[in-house]
Amino acid sequence: MIQFERFTLENGLKVLVHKDENTPMVAVNVLYDVGARDEDEARTGFAHLFEHLMFGGSENIPEYDEPLQMAGGENNAYTTNDITNYYIQLPLKNIETAFWLESDRMNLLDFSEKSLDVQRKVVCEEFKENYLNKPYGSAWAELRKLAYKEHPYKWMTIGKELSHIEEAQLEDVKNFFYKHYRPNNAILCVAGNVTTEQVKQLAEKWFGNIPAGEPYNRNLPTEPTQTEARNATLEADVPLDAMYKAWHVSDRLSPDYYAMDLITEVMGNGMASRLHRVLVKEKQLFSNINCYHVGSTDPGLLVIDGKLVEGKTHAEANAAIEEEIEKLVQNGVTDEELQKAKNKTEAVMSFEDMSLLSRANNLAYYELLGDANMINTEWDMYNKVTAADIQRVAKDIFRKENCSTLYYKKKG
């Protein structure tokens, strides 16, 4: 059981405190309730751009990393379609350095043309390197466009088009910051050998005077139910043919989420999974194959993707995947398969909980979902899943009309 306490500042900043007496370190995690889904379709990539801009200097701190390194700390951040998360780990005795750094950039970033230009170039290079010039780099952009027609999950976290970042203006960037990076749109989690009173004093001192922003009411378009199978073919300079199949699945808070997650474990996570065993080892159609889901807050995607063995066709590879899916839908899973999937899931969750930083991150994320105590109840939800639940959810997901397939062909 992971214990924690919570309080909220007058400006709306939610604060979680997790006491761990067994570490000399402290983790300070700031989660902002903003991701790529909150962007204007004509100006995408801003959430990810801010992941970089937040390290580009703030009102009183020209170089973010320098004082943190002097305090013996390390930091990083990540952006998804749903959230932006910043985290620091440093010795407990220097905890106030983390509060100073995080509050200063929440209060006022260094909005200069120079800072924007530097970070814009960094993000543009990342876009080119990972999505335009990398083999299979465009696969996810194309798959999202194929699967989503209305919901903003139809573009990637890094943005829909390179031009949106290239043409980002300082005024647009400022507006995005003051709309989303406010105390009332953030959750601060502090984990380590700290007391709630100590964290409360530090939070009031460093964050208490930051003005709250206007309440942000998310009103995103709902993705219509997919009523017919979609297919697209892409030709590119890649070493092997590949294919990506995506099915719409329920949202993160749906009771069916847990059965869906276990389905991906049984079907395609690791060398003992069904798809690897049959399609890689026995039939030798794929050189590798995976089954996973994107873990998004709103209704997301379950994906099967793989690289084909030289000389094998998309038609036979697709037929083989569908045959394995049909076995799952018709026959379900064995008790042994289900127990193995649960054991692996429990092991991953237990391993995550060993890390102070992971606990701080997860507590903040679960609080965003509605209740940080989900960190203590998630395993019970997985453990309740039955073989009948797996089969029922599989039947609902793996309908022909719910599938979008991207065939990635090698040029020539």
Stockholm file with secondary structure:
# STOCKHOLM 1.0

chainA/1-412         MIQFERFTLENGLKVLVHKDENTPMVAVNVLYDVGARDEDEARTGFAHLFEHLMFGGSENIPEYDEPLQMAGGENNAYTTNDITNYYIQLPLKNIETAFWLESDRMNLLDFSEKSLDVQRKVVCEEFKENYLNKPYGSAWAELRKLAYKEHPYKWMTIGKELSHIEEAQLEDVKNFFYKHYRPNNAILCVAGNVTTEQVKQLAEKWFGNIPAGEPYNRNLPTEPTQTEARNATLEADVPLDAMYKAWHVSDRLSPDYYAMDLITEVMGNGMASRLHRVLVKEKQLFSNINCYHVGSTDPGLLVIDGKLVEGKTHAEANAAIEEEIEKLVQNGVTDEELQKAKNKTEAVMSFEDMSLLSRANNLAYYELLGDANMINTEWDMYNKVTAADIQRVAKDIFRKENCSTLYYKKKG
#=GR chainA/1-412 SS CCCCEEEECTTSCEEEEEECTTCSEEEEEEEESCCGGGSBTTBCSHHHHHHHHTTSCBTTBSCSHHHHHHTTCEEEEEECSSCEEEEEEEEGGGHHHHHHHHHHHHHCBCCCHHHHHHHHHHHHHHHIIIIISSTTTTHHHHHHHHHCSSSGGGSCTTCSCHHHHHTCCHHHHHHHHHHHSSGGGEEEEEEESCCHHHHHHHHHHHHTTSCCCCCCCCCCCCCCCCCSCEEEEEEESCSSCEEEEEEECCCTTSTTHHHHHHHHHHHHSSTTSHHIIIIIIISCCEEEEEEEECCCSSSCEEEEEEEECTTCCHHHHHHHHHHHHHHHHHHCCCHHHHHHHHHHHHHHHHHHHTSHHHHHHHHHHHHHHTCTTHHHHHHHHHHTCCHHHHHHHHHHHCCGGGEEEEEEEECC
#=GC SS_cons         CCCCEEEECTTSCEEEEEECTTCSEEEEEEEESCCGGGSBTTBCSHHHHHHHHTTSCBTTBSCSHHHHHHTTCEEEEEECSSCEEEEEEEEGGGHHHHHHHHHHHHHCBCCCHHHHHHHHHHHHHHHIIIIISSTTTTHHHHHHHHHCSSSGGGSCTTCSCHHHHHTCCHHHHHHHHHHHSSGGGEEEEEEESCCHHHHHHHHHHHHTTSCCCCCCCCCCCCCCCCCSCEEEEEEESCSSCEEEEEEECCCTTSTTHHHHHHHHHHHHSSTTSHHIIIIIIISCCEEEEEEEECCCSSSCEEEEEEEECTTCCHHHHHHHHHHHHHHHHHHCCCHHHHHHHHHHHHHHHHHHHTSHHHHHHHHHHHHHHTCTTHHHHHHHHHHTCCHHHHHHHHHHHCCGGGEEEEEEEECC
//
